Amino acid sequence: MSDELKPYRLCGLRFVHDSRGKHIRDGGVAYLSESKARKILASLKRQGRPDVLVLDEPVKPKQAEKPEVEPPAPIEAEQNEQSTGDVLLSVDATGAALGLHFTKRKLIASMLTGEEVDSTPEADEIIKEADGEQLAALIKEVSEA
């Protein structure tokens, strides 16, 4: 057993005498030994109030700021298609297909295999292994229906 005291925040508990012998009121932080905290928490759980005493995690220092990454410049084909009214998504066909509702994913997988696919995980695996161009055409076909 550890002699280290851990901070516990009182959230609705009127008061507690912590392991240092101090009287701590609601909203304060009590420093409790592991055994005392276990006893109090067990009692609170029996009363149906396990969330009135919570471990107060110390705030971790922020990690170093990550440099902002500029998005890649659009490809020339994307610019041409966007100017004609067709919107080219930056998501690949596999990602777009996996983002569809599960019924549409199963329908696409059935169209790819030629057999009915009943399981969504099975459909997702079939979609992941499919050819991008064929998948893009099936997405368009399913979306229009």
N, CA, C and O of each residue as an XYZ file, in Angstrom:
580
protein
N       0.834     -1.178      0.000
C       0.000      0.000      0.000
C       0.878      1.240      0.000
O       1.920      1.279      0.654
N       0.456      2.229     -0.723
C       1.231      3.444     -0.887
C       0.909      4.446      0.220
O      -0.248      4.575      0.621
N       1.919      5.154      0.712
C       1.719      6.213      1.698
C       1.394      7.533      1.012
O       1.139      8.536      1.680
N       1.401      7.537     -0.304
C       1.161      8.756     -1.061
C      -0.309      9.148     -0.974
O      -1.191      8.304     -1.132
N      -0.567     10.409     -0.727
C      -1.935     10.915     -0.670
C      -2.334     11.413     -2.051
O      -1.550     12.061     -2.745
N      -3.558     11.102     -2.434
C      -4.052     11.531     -3.740
C      -5.158     12.563     -3.550
O      -5.926     12.484     -2.592
N      -5.239     13.533     -4.462
C      -6.265     14.569     -4.327
C      -7.622     14.075     -4.831
O      -7.714     13.507     -5.919
N      -8.661     14.289     -4.046
C     -10.031     13.947     -4.415
C     -10.879     15.201     -4.268
O     -10.832     15.867     -3.234
N     -11.656     15.526     -5.299
C     -12.522     16.699     -5.270
C     -13.890     16.296     -4.743
O     -14.448     15.275     -5.146
N     -14.429     17.116     -3.830
C     -15.764     16.896     -3.280
C     -16.767     17.580     -4.199
O     -16.729     18.800     -4.360
N     -17.650     16.815     -4.793
C     -18.640     17.336     -5.747
C     -20.042     16.974     -5.240
O     -20.700     16.097     -5.799
N     -20.486     17.645     -4.193
C     -21.797     17.352     -3.645
C     -21.714     16.685     -2.290
O     -22.748     16.459     -1.659
N     -20.549     16.370     -1.830
C     -20.333     15.810     -0.506
C     -20.103     16.993      0.442
O     -19.239     17.830      0.179
N     -20.856     17.071      1.530
C     -20.815     18.254      2.395
C     -19.434     18.497      2.983
O     -18.934     19.621      2.939
N     -18.817     17.471      3.527
C     -17.465     17.629      4.058
C     -16.834     16.262      4.242
O     -17.517     15.238      4.229
N     -15.516     16.263      4.413
C     -14.773     15.052      4.726
C     -13.522     15.467      5.499
O     -12.959     16.537      5.266
N     -13.107     14.620      6.404
C     -11.829     14.818      7.088
C     -10.795     14.038      6.294
O     -10.855     12.811      6.221
N      -9.858     14.741      5.706
C      -8.888     14.041      4.865
C      -7.807     13.378      5.705
O      -7.823     13.477      6.932
N      -6.885     12.713      5.062
C      -5.847     11.946      5.742
C      -4.838     12.834      6.460
O      -4.038     12.343      7.257
N      -4.867     14.121      6.189
C      -3.982     15.063      6.882
C      -4.642     15.595      8.161
O      -4.023     16.314      8.945
N      -5.946     15.214      8.353
C      -6.674     15.682      9.536
C      -7.380     16.999      9.314
O      -7.868     17.606     10.268
N      -7.446     17.451      8.085
C      -8.104     18.726      7.790
C      -9.569     18.492      7.437
O      -9.939     17.452      6.892
N     -10.383     19.479      7.759
C     -11.815     19.467      7.451
C     -12.001     20.133      6.083
O     -11.745     21.329      5.940
N     -12.446     19.366      5.076
C     -12.586     19.886      3.713
C     -14.071     19.946      3.377
O     -14.795     18.968      3.564
N     -14.521     21.094      2.882
C     -15.936     21.295      2.525
C     -16.179     21.010      1.047
O     -15.244     20.846      0.263
N     -17.467     20.957      0.687
C     -17.883     20.694     -0.683
C     -17.192     21.654     -1.657
O     -17.134     22.860     -1.418
N     -16.672     21.104     -2.749
C     -15.969     21.890     -3.763
C     -14.467     21.930     -3.539
O     -13.713     22.303     -4.438
N     -14.030     21.549     -2.349
C     -12.608     21.562     -2.034
C     -11.927     20.274     -2.464
O     -12.553     19.358     -2.998
N     -10.618     20.235     -2.213
C      -9.829     19.062     -2.567
C      -9.294     18.450     -1.282
O      -8.578     19.094     -0.515
N      -9.659     17.192     -1.066
C      -9.180     16.444      0.100
C      -8.067     15.514     -0.344
O      -8.154     14.904     -1.409
N      -7.026     15.402      0.461
C      -5.918     14.497      0.160
C      -6.113     13.242      0.996
O      -6.017     13.271      2.223
N      -6.390     12.134      0.303
C      -6.729     10.891      0.977
C      -5.722      9.797      0.673
O      -5.169      9.716     -0.424
N      -5.496      8.946      1.689
C      -4.683      7.751      1.458
C      -5.532      6.774      0.666
O      -6.751      6.924      0.575
N      -4.885      5.783      0.100
C      -5.596      4.820     -0.736
C      -6.658      4.072      0.067
O      -7.769      3.874     -0.426
N      -6.344      3.658      1.279
C      -7.300      2.888      2.081
C      -8.493      3.737      2.505
O      -9.629      3.267      2.455
N      -8.257      4.975      2.921
C      -9.353      5.848      3.342
C     -10.248      6.190      2.154
O     -11.472      6.209      2.284
N      -9.651      6.457      1.011
C     -10.440      6.765     -0.185
C     -11.299      5.567     -0.574
O     -12.465      5.730     -0.936
N     -10.727      4.360     -0.501
C     -11.458      3.152     -0.854
C     -12.670      2.971      0.069
O     -13.756      2.627     -0.398
N     -12.488      3.200      1.378
C     -13.582      3.061      2.345
C     -14.688      4.077      2.081
O     -15.869      3.730      2.087
N     -14.305      5.330      1.848
C     -15.298      6.378      1.601
C     -16.044      6.100      0.299
O     -17.269      6.214      0.252
N     -15.321      5.739     -0.753
C     -15.955      5.464     -2.037
C     -16.892      4.263     -1.964
O     -17.945      4.267     -2.602
N     -16.525      3.228     -1.193
C     -17.393      2.065     -1.032
C     -18.683      2.470     -0.335
O     -19.766      2.029     -0.722
N     -18.574      3.304      0.689
C     -19.744      3.777      1.410
C     -20.650      4.614      0.505
O     -21.871      4.462      0.524
N     -20.042      5.492     -0.280
C     -20.814      6.335     -1.198
C     -21.495      5.499     -2.279
O     -22.615      5.802     -2.692
N     -20.823      4.460     -2.730
C     -21.402      3.583     -3.753
C     -22.637      2.869     -3.201
O     -23.644      2.736     -3.897
N     -22.557      2.411     -1.952
C     -23.714      1.759     -1.328
C     -24.884      2.728     -1.203
O     -26.043      2.321     -1.285
N     -24.586      4.001     -1.006
C     -25.628      5.021     -0.878
C     -26.155      5.454     -2.244
O     -27.143      6.185     -2.324
N     -25.503      5.008     -3.320
C     -25.928      5.395     -4.666
C     -25.398      6.748     -5.095
O     -25.969      7.384     -5.981
N     -24.318      7.194     -4.481
C     -23.728      8.498     -4.819
C     -22.243      8.375     -5.104
O     -21.447      9.078     -4.481
N     -21.837      7.502     -6.028
C     -20.409      7.287     -6.245
C     -19.693      8.464     -6.903
O     -18.463      8.512     -6.911
N     -20.446      9.407     -7.450
C     -19.805     10.493     -8.202
C     -19.636     11.776     -7.391
O     -19.289     12.808     -7.966
N     -19.873     11.751     -6.057
C     -19.704     12.966     -5.267
C     -18.279     13.143     -4.753
O     -17.937     14.191     -4.206
N     -17.449     12.115     -4.929
C     -16.037     12.206     -4.578
C     -15.242     11.631     -5.749
O     -15.284     10.427     -6.004
N     -14.522     12.493     -6.455
C     -13.803     12.048     -7.653
C     -12.327     12.387     -7.540
O     -11.942     13.390     -6.939
N     -11.520     11.532     -8.127
C     -10.086     11.764     -8.154
C      -9.814     13.023     -8.956
O     -10.241     13.130    -10.105
N      -9.116     13.965     -8.371
C      -8.821     15.238     -9.018
C      -7.502     15.094     -9.757
O      -6.432     15.212     -9.159
N      -7.578     14.839    -11.052
C      -6.375     14.651    -11.866
C      -5.653     15.975    -12.017
O      -6.278     16.989    -12.327
N      -4.343     15.982    -11.801
C      -3.593     17.222    -12.005
C      -3.603     17.611    -13.476
O      -3.566     16.755    -14.360
N      -3.652     18.886    -13.717
C      -3.673     19.385    -15.084
C      -2.297     19.167    -15.695
O      -1.286     19.611    -15.151
N      -2.270     18.489    -16.815
C      -1.002     18.231    -17.490
C      -0.605     19.457    -18.292
O      -1.465     20.101    -18.894
N       0.670     19.793    -18.313
C       1.099     20.957    -19.088
C       0.837     20.718    -20.570
O       0.947     19.603    -21.080
N       0.491     21.794    -21.228
C       0.221     21.682    -22.658
C       1.483     21.282    -23.404
O       2.592     21.708    -23.080
N       1.274     20.448    -24.412
C       2.414     20.050    -25.228
C       2.787     21.211    -26.127
O       1.997     22.130    -26.343
N       3.979     21.156    -26.637
C       4.460     22.222    -27.521
C       3.497     22.382    -28.687
O       2.991     21.404    -29.238
N       3.259     23.621    -29.046
C       2.363     23.908    -30.153
C       2.880     23.264    -31.432
O       4.057     23.385    -31.774
N       1.994     22.588    -32.121
C       2.380     21.981    -33.393
C       2.308     23.049    -34.482
O       1.366     23.840    -34.511
N       3.274     23.076    -35.359
C       3.226     24.073    -36.432
C       2.054     23.776    -37.359
O       1.726     22.623    -37.642
N       1.443     24.849    -37.816
C       0.321     24.667    -38.729
C       0.844     24.189    -40.078
O       1.853     24.679    -40.584
N       0.140     23.232    -40.639
C       0.516     22.674    -41.927
C      -0.453     23.209    -42.966
O      -1.670     23.100    -42.819
N       0.100     23.778    -44.001
C      -0.751     24.302    -45.058
C      -1.273     23.156    -45.905
O      -0.543     22.204    -46.178
N      -2.552     23.237    -46.331
C      -3.071     22.176    -47.182
C      -2.357     22.183    -48.531
O      -1.920     23.236    -48.994
N      -2.237     21.026    -49.158
C      -1.554     20.989    -50.449
C      -2.325     21.786    -51.502
O      -3.550     21.902    -51.455
N      -1.578     22.319    -52.436
C      -2.210     23.078    -53.514
C      -3.076     22.147    -54.349
O      -2.711     20.990    -54.559
N      -4.234     22.636    -54.835
C      -5.111     21.763    -55.616
C      -4.445     21.325    -56.921
O      -3.666     22.066    -57.520
N      -4.763     20.137    -57.331
C      -4.237     19.590    -58.578
C      -4.959     20.271    -59.737
O      -6.115     20.674    -59.605
N      -4.284     20.395    -60.850
C      -4.843     21.096    -62.001
C      -6.149     20.455    -62.469
O      -7.074     21.167    -62.860
N      -6.239     19.136    -62.437
C      -7.469     18.456    -62.853
C      -8.617     18.812    -61.922
O      -9.757     18.942    -62.368
N      -8.332     18.972    -60.639
C      -9.370     19.350    -59.694
C      -9.888     20.740    -60.021
O     -11.095     20.979    -59.972
N      -8.988     21.661    -60.356
C      -9.412     23.017    -60.666
C     -10.291     23.027    -61.908
O     -11.297     23.735    -61.937
N      -9.935     22.255    -62.941
C     -10.723     22.220    -64.163
C     -12.112     21.641    -63.917
O     -13.098     22.169    -64.430
N     -12.202     20.567    -63.143
C     -13.489     19.952    -62.888
C     -14.354     20.844    -61.997
O     -15.571     20.891    -62.171
N     -13.740     21.551    -61.046
C     -14.513     22.430    -60.199
C     -15.048     23.615    -60.981
O     -16.149     24.091    -60.704
N     -14.300     24.089    -61.935
C     -14.763     25.232    -62.706
C     -15.908     24.862    -63.639
O     -16.678     25.737    -64.035
N     -16.040     23.581    -64.003
C     -17.133     23.166    -64.882
C     -18.382     22.807    -64.091
O     -19.414     22.492    -64.684
N     -18.308     22.849    -62.746
C     -19.489     22.553    -61.946
C     -19.413     21.211    -61.243
O     -20.136     20.998    -60.270
N     -18.571     20.302    -61.696
C     -18.422     19.018    -61.019
C     -17.483     19.219    -59.834
O     -16.396     19.780    -59.976
N     -17.913     18.756    -58.674
C     -17.096     18.897    -57.485
C     -16.321     17.611    -57.280
O     -16.903     16.530    -57.197
N     -15.017     17.733    -57.200
C     -14.162     16.586    -56.961
C     -13.815     16.554    -55.485
O     -13.220     17.497    -54.963
N     -14.176     15.498    -54.825
C     -13.899     15.384    -53.399
C     -12.431     15.062    -53.181
O     -11.797     14.391    -53.996
N     -11.903     15.552    -52.066
C     -10.513     15.249    -51.751
C     -10.386     13.884    -51.074
O      -9.274     13.402    -50.858
N     -11.510     13.264    -50.741
C     -11.511     11.948    -50.120
C     -11.418     10.898    -51.214
O     -12.071     11.020    -52.251
N     -10.617      9.873    -50.995
C     -10.512      8.813    -51.981
C     -11.809      8.006    -52.017
O     -12.639      8.118    -51.115
N     -11.978      7.207    -53.043
C     -13.217      6.460    -53.245
C     -13.470      5.486    -52.095
O     -14.616      5.306    -51.681
N     -12.427      4.864    -51.582
C     -12.608      3.914    -50.485
C     -13.140      4.627    -49.246
O     -14.079      4.150    -48.608
N     -12.551      5.756    -48.908
C     -13.013      6.529    -47.754
C     -14.437      7.020    -47.929
O     -15.228      7.010    -46.986
N     -14.762      7.454    -49.153
C     -16.117      7.920    -49.420
C     -17.122      6.784    -49.289
O     -18.215      6.972    -48.756
N     -16.752      5.618    -49.770
C     -17.661      4.466    -49.695
C     -17.850      4.030    -48.249
O     -18.965      3.703    -47.842
N     -16.773      4.022    -47.471
C     -16.884      3.609    -46.073
C     -17.634      4.634    -45.230
O     -18.066      4.324    -44.120
N     -17.792      5.838    -45.741
C     -18.534      6.876    -45.043
C     -20.033      6.811    -45.293
O     -20.795      7.549    -44.669
N     -20.464      5.941    -46.196
C     -21.886      5.804    -46.498
C     -22.606      5.007    -45.422
O     -21.983      4.331    -44.603
N     -23.931      5.100    -45.440
C     -24.767      4.326    -44.521
C     -24.513      2.841    -44.744
O     -24.175      2.433    -45.856
N     -24.670      2.028    -43.701
C     -24.315      0.609    -43.802
C     -25.121     -0.123    -44.874
O     -24.615     -1.063    -45.487
N     -26.368      0.293    -45.109
C     -27.160     -0.394    -46.146
C     -26.578     -0.144    -47.527
O     -26.565     -1.039    -48.373
N     -26.094      1.080    -47.757
C     -25.483      1.389    -49.052
C     -24.139      0.690    -49.200
O     -23.782      0.265    -50.299
N     -23.385      0.565    -48.102
C     -22.109     -0.160    -48.165
C     -22.341     -1.624    -48.507
O     -21.599     -2.205    -49.299
N     -23.376     -2.225    -47.909
C     -23.675     -3.628    -48.219
C     -24.138     -3.765    -49.664
O     -23.815     -4.757    -50.318
N     -24.890     -2.788    -50.178
C     -25.347     -2.819    -51.567
C     -24.153     -2.726    -52.519
O     -24.088     -3.455    -53.508
N     -23.214     -1.831    -52.221
C     -22.020     -1.688    -53.066
C     -21.210     -2.978    -53.048
O     -20.745     -3.433    -54.093
N     -21.037     -3.573    -51.863
C     -20.286     -4.827    -51.756
C     -20.984     -5.938    -52.535
O     -20.320     -6.765    -53.161
N     -22.304     -5.964    -52.503
C     -23.059     -6.966    -53.265
C     -22.858     -6.758    -54.759
O     -22.735     -7.724    -55.512
N     -22.824     -5.500    -55.189
C     -22.611     -5.207    -56.606
C     -21.195     -5.604    -57.033
O     -20.985     -6.040    -58.165
N     -20.233     -5.454    -56.132
C     -18.857     -5.811    -56.460
C     -18.665     -7.321    -56.576
O     -17.957     -7.794    -57.465
N     -19.293     -8.072    -55.680
C     -19.087     -9.524    -55.658
C     -20.085    -10.287    -56.504
O     -19.821    -11.417    -56.915
N     -21.231     -9.674    -56.767
C     -22.268    -10.380    -57.520
C     -23.116    -11.282    -56.637
O     -24.013    -11.964    -57.133
N     -22.848    -11.297    -55.346
C     -23.608    -12.077    -54.382
C     -24.108    -11.145    -53.286
O     -23.531    -10.084    -53.053
N     -25.189    -11.548    -52.614
C     -25.725    -10.726    -51.545
C     -24.795    -10.773    -50.336
O     -24.364    -11.843    -49.905
N     -24.493     -9.585    -49.796
C     -23.634     -9.473    -48.616
C     -24.528     -9.055    -47.452
O     -25.170     -8.006    -47.506
N     -24.571     -9.882    -46.392
C     -25.441     -9.619    -45.253
C     -24.741     -8.910    -44.104
O     -25.391     -8.233    -43.306
N     -23.440     -9.056    -44.012
C     -22.684     -8.535    -42.878
C     -22.001     -7.214    -43.246
O     -21.335     -7.115    -44.277
N     -22.176     -6.207    -42.395
C     -21.528     -4.920    -42.640
C     -20.005     -5.020    -42.569
O     -19.331     -4.459    -43.433
N     -19.430     -5.710    -41.576
C     -17.964     -5.836    -41.565
C     -17.429     -6.530    -42.822
O     -16.366     -6.172    -43.329
N     -18.167     -7.519    -43.317
C     -17.758     -8.203    -44.544
C     -17.813     -7.228    -45.719
O     -16.919     -7.214    -46.566
N     -18.862     -6.418    -45.763
C     -19.002     -5.419    -46.825
C     -17.853     -4.416    -46.781
O     -17.310     -4.038    -47.819
N     -17.486     -3.990    -45.573
C     -16.382     -3.035    -45.433
C     -15.067     -3.621    -45.938
O     -14.284     -2.917    -46.577
N     -14.816     -4.891    -45.663
C     -13.591     -5.535    -46.148
C     -13.582     -5.619    -47.672
O     -12.548     -5.397    -48.302
N     -14.724     -5.936    -48.256
C     -14.825     -6.018    -49.722
C     -14.555     -4.646    -50.334
O     -13.857     -4.536    -51.342
N     -15.114     -3.598    -49.718
C     -14.935     -2.232    -50.219
C     -13.469     -1.821    -50.117
O     -12.942     -1.182    -51.028
N     -12.807     -2.182    -49.018
C     -11.402     -1.817    -48.831
C     -10.501     -2.441    -49.892
O      -9.472     -1.868    -50.250
N     -10.885     -3.615    -50.396
C     -10.065     -4.316    -51.379
C     -10.467     -3.998    -52.819
O      -9.838     -4.497    -53.753
N     -11.495     -3.183    -53.015
C     -12.009     -2.901    -54.362
C     -11.148     -1.878    -55.095
O     -10.400     -1.117    -54.482
N     -11.273     -1.879    -56.431
C     -10.597     -0.935    -57.304
C     -11.248      0.442    -57.138
O     -12.473      0.546    -57.084
N     -10.434      1.495    -57.058
C     -10.926      2.850    -56.821
C     -11.885      3.367    -57.872
O     -12.903      3.968    -57.530
N     -11.583      3.145    -59.160
C     -12.431      3.656    -60.232
C     -13.787      2.953    -60.237
O     -14.828      3.595    -60.377
N     -13.766      1.639    -60.083
C     -15.004      0.872    -60.062
C     -15.833      1.282    -58.840
O     -17.056      1.391    -58.925
N     -15.179      1.502    -57.735
C     -15.850      1.903    -56.510
C     -16.485      3.285    -56.662
O     -17.607      3.507    -56.207
N     -15.776      4.205    -57.297
C     -16.303      5.555    -57.513
C     -17.561      5.511    -58.370
O     -18.519      6.238    -58.109
N     -17.559      4.661    -59.391
C     -18.739      4.530    -60.256
C     -19.922      3.960    -59.485
O     -21.058      4.398    -59.669
N     -19.656      2.982    -58.623
C     -20.738      2.383    -57.840
C     -21.277      3.370    -56.793
O     -22.474      3.370    -56.506
N     -20.423      4.190    -56.237
C     -20.881      5.198    -55.281
C     -21.820      6.161    -55.964
O     -22.867      6.515    -55.423
N     -21.446      6.581    -57.147
C     -22.270      7.523    -57.906
C     -23.612      6.886    -58.251
O     -24.657      7.530    -58.155
N     -23.577      5.613    -58.654
C     -24.801      4.897    -59.011
C     -25.722      4.732    -57.804
O     -26.934      4.911    -57.922
N     -25.158      4.393    -56.648
C     -25.955      4.194    -55.435
C     -26.501      5.531    -54.936
O     -27.625      5.593    -54.440
N     -25.721      6.592    -55.063
C     -26.162      7.905    -54.602
C     -27.312      8.445    -55.431
O     -28.184      9.131    -54.899
N     -27.332      8.148    -56.725
C     -28.381      8.636    -57.607
C     -29.680      7.868    -57.423
O     -30.759      8.386    -57.712
N     -29.579      6.637    -56.944
C     -30.785      5.801    -56.789
C     -31.623      6.213    -55.610
O     -32.664      5.608    -55.351
